[in-house]
Amino acid sequence: MTIVFKASKKLQEKMIQYYEDKRREKTPPYAIFQATDADSIITLYESGKVMFQGITADIDANMWVEQERILTGTRININETSERNQKNTDLRNKMYNLTTIGSDEVGTGDFFGPIVVTAAYVPKEQIPRIEELGVKDSKKLTDEKIMEMAPYLIKEVSHTTYILNNMDYNKFQALGYNMNKIKAILHNSVLNEMKKQHDTYDKIVVDQFVYPQKYFEHIKDASEKVKDITFLTKAESVCASVAVASCISRYIFLKKMEELGESLNVNILKGAGEDVDRLAAEVVKKYGTKKLQEVAKLNFKNTDKLKEYL
C-alpha cells in the first residue's frame, strides 16, 4: 500500500522530530529523510510531499492526517492518491511494452566496496520472461533472490557493467567530484557502450538521482554523451531494462563484497552504520590506515568516526 499527500511546514517539523531516531542511513534523491516505523516506510521530500509505504501505511498516514487537521485545520483525503497510483500503473504498463536501454547503480551508500553501474538492453519480446523471473520491482528483492536470478540475466540479457574500485573513487573525490557527478559519468559511460551495440530502441531510461540539467552539467566534459534520456524516479519498478540493470549491478556488488571479505578475512558489512564503523576500526588495526584507500570510500563520515574505536 502506498499513500502520498502534501504536508504543511508545521507538520513537516513534527514529522522530522518524531522520526529522528527511526531514520534510515540512505536517503532517496530529493528527500529530507526516510524512516522505518513498524511495517511502514515513511519518506518526506523537499517538496513537502510525504509518502507512506507498507502494510500499515494507511494507519500511519491517518495519524498524520489528523495531526494536520489539529495543526492547520486542513482536512486531507488520502483517497486522492489513488489517481497518482493509477498513473504509476499506467506508466509501468506502457514502459513494459517498449524496447529500452536502462541503467542503474549499486554501492553508492556503502562505505565498503565498489560502485557498480550497469546498462541493459531489453527488447519488448524479452519482457515476459523477465517478468516471470520476478524482476519487475528489483529494489524489493532479497539478496538471496538476486543471487538466484542474476546469473540467468547476465547470460541472456545484453548488458555492460562498470565497476569503480575504491582507489579510483577516492581519486575522483580528491579532484572535487561529488557522488552525483561520479554516478553521472559512470551512467554515461555504460549507456554509450550499450547504444553502440544497439541502435534500435524506443527509449533510454535512467533511474533519476539528480535533476536532468545537473546530470548533463556533470558529463559536459565527456567526449561522447548520451542525450536522449528519459529520467524516471523508481524507474526499476516501471522499466524492465532498469530493473535488469539493477539486479545485475547488485549481484556483481555482492560478489565483490564477498571477495573483499575473503581478502581481509572478515565479514564485510553493507551500508554505513555503527557496525560498519567498528568493522572499519578492525580493518585499520589489522592492516593499517592505508588499506582503507583500497577498500572504502574515505569521504564517508565513517572515516571521521574511526578515532572513537581505535
C-alpha positions in Angstrom: 0.0 0.0 0.0 1.3 3.5 -0.9 -0.2 6.8 0.3 1.1 10.2 -0.6 0.0 13.7 0.5 1.4 17.2 0.8 2.3 18.2 4.4 2.4 21.7 5.7 5.6 23.2 7.2 4.2 22.7 10.7 3.5 19.1 10.1 6.9 18.6 8.4 8.6 19.9 11.6 6.6 17.5 13.7 7.5 14.6 11.5 11.2 15.4 11.4 11.2 15.4 15.2 9.1 12.3 15.5 11.1 10.1 13.1 14.6 11.4 14.2 15.6 8.0 15.8 13.9 5.9 13.1 15.7 7.3 10.1 17.4 5.1 7.5 21.1 5.5 6.7 20.3 6.1 3.0 18.2 9.0 1.9 16.5 8.9 -1.6 17.1 11.8 -4.0 15.3 15.0 -3.0 14.2 13.5 0.3 14.7 15.2 3.7 14.6 11.8 5.4 13.4 8.2 5.0 12.4 6.3 8.1 11.1 2.8 9.1 8.3 2.6 11.7 7.0 -1.0 12.3 5.7 -2.2 8.9 5.8 1.2 7.2 8.5 3.2 5.3 8.0 6.9 5.5 9.7 9.4 3.1 9.4 13.2 3.4 10.5 15.0 0.3 11.9 18.5 -0.1 8.7 19.4 -2.0 6.7 18.8 1.2 5.2 15.6 -0.1 5.2 12.6 2.3 4.9 9.0 1.2 3.8 6.1 3.3 4.6 2.6 2.0 3.8 -0.8 3.6 1.2 -2.9 5.3 0.4 -0.3 7.9 0.8 2.7 5.6 -2.9 3.8 6.0 -2.6 3.7 9.8 0.5 5.8 9.9 -0.8 8.2 7.2 -4.1 8.7 9.1 -2.2 9.6 12.2 -0.5 12.5 10.4 -3.7 13.4 8.6 -5.3 14.0 12.0 -2.2 16.0 13.2 -2.5 18.2 10.1 -6.1 18.9 10.9 -5.2 19.8 14.5 -2.2 22.0 13.5 -3.6 23.8 10.5 -7.3 22.9 10.2 -6.6 21.3 6.8 -8.5 18.1 6.0 -6.6 15.7 3.7 -8.4 13.0 1.8 -5.8 10.2 1.4 -8.0 8.5 -1.2 -6.9 11.2 -3.6 -3.6 9.3 -4.0 -5.4 6.6 -5.9 -5.2 8.7 -9.1 -1.5 9.0 -8.7 -1.1 5.3 -8.2 -3.1 4.7 -11.3 -0.8 6.9 -13.3 2.2 4.9 -12.0 0.5 1.7 -13.1 -0.3 3.1 -16.5 3.3 4.2 -16.9 4.6 0.8 -15.9 2.2 -0.9 -18.4 3.4 1.5 -21.1 7.1 1.1 -20.4 6.9 -2.7 -20.1 5.8 -2.8 -23.8 8.8 -0.9 -25.1 12.3 -1.9 -26.2 14.5 0.1 -23.8 18.1 0.6 -22.7 18.2 1.3 -19.0 20.8 1.9 -16.3 21.1 1.7 -12.5 23.8 1.6 -9.9 24.6 0.0 -6.6 27.1 0.7 -3.8 26.8 4.5 -3.5 25.6 4.3 0.1 28.1 1.7 1.2 31.3 2.6 3.0 33.0 -0.6 1.9 33.0 -2.0 -1.6 32.9 -0.6 -5.1 30.3 1.3 -7.1 28.7 -0.9 -9.8 26.8 0.6 -12.7 25.1 -1.4 -15.3 23.2 -0.6 -18.5 21.0 -3.3 -20.1 19.2 -3.6 -23.4 15.8 -5.3 -23.2 13.7 -5.8 -26.4 10.0 -5.9 -25.7 9.9 -9.6 -26.8 12.1 -10.5 -23.8 10.0 -8.8 -21.2 7.5 -11.6 -20.4 10.4 -13.9 -19.4 11.9 -11.2 -17.3 8.6 -10.7 -15.5 8.3 -14.4 -14.9 11.5 -14.3 -13.0 10.1 -11.5 -10.8 12.5 -8.8 -11.9 9.7 -6.1 -12.2 10.5 -4.4 -8.8 14.1 -5.3 -8.2 14.7 -2.9 -5.3 12.4 -5.1 -3.2 14.2 -8.3 -3.9 16.3 -10.0 -1.3 20.0 -10.6 -1.9 19.2 -14.3 -2.0 16.8 -13.8 -4.8 19.2 -11.6 -6.7 21.9 -14.3 -6.4 19.5 -16.8 -7.8 18.2 -14.9 -10.9 21.1 -12.6 -11.8 23.2 -15.4 -13.5 20.4 -16.0 -15.9 20.1 -12.3 -16.7 23.9 -11.9 -17.1 23.8 -14.8 -19.6 20.6 -13.9 -21.5 20.4 -10.1 -21.5 22.7 -7.8 -23.4 24.4 -5.5 -20.9 27.6 -3.7 -19.9 28.9 -3.0 -16.4 31.4 -0.6 -15.0 33.0 -1.3 -11.6 34.6 1.7 -9.9 37.0 0.5 -7.3 37.7 2.4 -4.1 41.1 3.7 -5.1 39.7 5.3 -8.2 36.6 6.6 -6.3 38.9 8.3 -3.7 40.9 9.8 -6.6 37.7 11.3 -8.0 36.8 12.7 -4.6 40.3 14.3 -4.3 39.6 16.1 -7.6 36.4 17.6 -6.1 33.9 15.2 -7.8 30.8 14.7 -5.7 28.8 11.4 -5.7 26.3 12.6 -8.3 29.0 13.7 -10.7 30.7 10.3 -10.4 27.4 8.5 -10.9 26.6 10.6 -13.9 30.0 9.9 -15.5 29.6 6.2 -15.0 26.0 6.1 -16.3 27.0 8.0 -19.4 29.9 5.5 -19.9 27.8 2.4 -19.8 24.9 3.9 -21.8 27.4 4.9 -24.5 28.6 1.4 -24.8 25.0 -0.1 -25.0 24.0 2.5 -27.6 26.9 1.5 -29.8 25.8 -2.1 -29.6 22.1 -1.5 -30.1 20.8 1.3 -32.3 17.2 0.2 -32.3 15.2 1.1 -29.2 12.2 3.1 -28.1 13.7 4.8 -25.0 16.8 5.1 -22.9 15.8 5.3 -19.2 17.9 6.2 -16.2 16.8 5.8 -12.6 16.8 9.5 -11.7 19.3 10.5 -8.9 19.7 14.2 -9.9 17.8 16.8 -11.9 18.4 16.3 -15.7 20.0 19.7 -16.1 22.5 18.9 -13.4 23.2 15.5 -14.9 24.2 16.9 -18.2 26.4 19.5 -16.4 28.2 16.7 -14.7 29.1 15.0 -18.0 29.8 18.1 -20.1 33.5 17.2 -20.4 32.8 13.7 -21.7 34.0 13.1 -25.2 30.8 11.1 -26.0 27.4 11.9 -24.4 24.1 10.1 -24.5 21.5 12.8 -24.5 18.2 11.1 -25.5 17.5 10.0 -21.9 14.2 9.7 -20.1 14.8 10.2 -16.3 12.3 8.5 -14.0 12.3 8.1 -10.2 11.9 4.5 -9.1 12.5 3.5 -12.7 13.2 -0.1 -11.8 9.5 -0.5 -10.9 8.3 0.7 -14.3 11.1 -0.1 -16.8 12.3 -3.7 -17.5 15.8 -2.7 -18.6 16.4 -0.6 -15.5 15.1 -3.5 -13.3 17.5 -5.9 -15.0 20.4 -3.4 -14.7 19.7 -3.0 -11.0 19.7 -6.8 -10.5 22.9 -7.3 -12.3 24.6 -4.4 -10.6 23.5 -5.8 -7.2 24.7 -9.3 -8.0 28.2 -8.1 -9.0 28.4 -5.8 -6.0 27.5 -8.7 -3.6 30.2 -10.9 -5.3 32.8 -8.1 -5.0 31.9 -7.7 -1.3 32.4 -11.5 -0.8 35.8 -11.3 -2.4 36.7 -8.3 -0.3 35.7 -10.1 2.9 37.8 -13.1 1.9 40.8 -11.0 1.2 40.5 -9.3 4.6 39.4 -12.4 6.4 36.4 -10.5 7.9 32.6 -10.4 7.1 32.2 -7.2 5.2 29.1 -5.3 6.1 26.9 -3.3 3.8 25.7 0.3 4.5 27.4 2.9 6.6 26.1 2.4 10.2 27.7 2.0 13.5 28.5 -1.7 12.9 30.5 -0.5 9.8 32.4 2.0 12.0 33.5 -0.8 14.3 34.4 -3.0 11.3 36.5 -0.2 9.8 38.4 0.1 13.0 39.0 -3.6 13.0 40.4 -3.4 9.4 42.7 -0.5 10.4 44.0 -2.3 13.4 44.8 -5.3 11.3 46.1 -3.8 8.1 46.8 -0.1 8.7 45.1 3.1 7.6 46.4 2.9 4.0 44.3 -0.2 3.5 41.1 1.9 3.7 42.1 3.6 0.5 41.7 0.3 -1.3 38.5 -1.0 0.4 36.5 2.0 1.5 35.1 5.4 0.4 37.2 7.8 2.5 34.8 10.8 2.3 32.1 9.0 4.2 31.6 10.1 7.9 32.7 6.6 8.9 36.3 7.6 8.4 36.0 10.5 10.8 34.4 8.2 13.4 37.4 5.8 13.4 39.1 7.5 16.3 36.2 6.6 18.5 37.0 2.9 18.1 40.8 2.9 17.8 
